[in-house]
């Protein structure tokens, strides 16, 4: 699995778990860290230091890039969500 696909799979697993049953404190921490890494995948520059205004701007830019990617890849997004939901229901 490619690194971006791993980030996406975990993101949708977190999303579906939160919708279905809520998340534990540990899961919240892991999911939030993954979501930040995912958004940074959608910027073209080296991430700025944590806590800086530049990093906040990069996160916003990455968020917009991620949402655009989701719109352009709606079928894959639906597949990833369905896979996550099925895995959660099976556990």
PyMOL commands that set and color helices and strands:
alter all, ss='L'
color gray80, all
select helices_A, chain A and resi 3-20+25-40+53-72+74-90
alter helices_A, ss='H'
color red, helices_A
deselect
rebuild
show_as cartoon
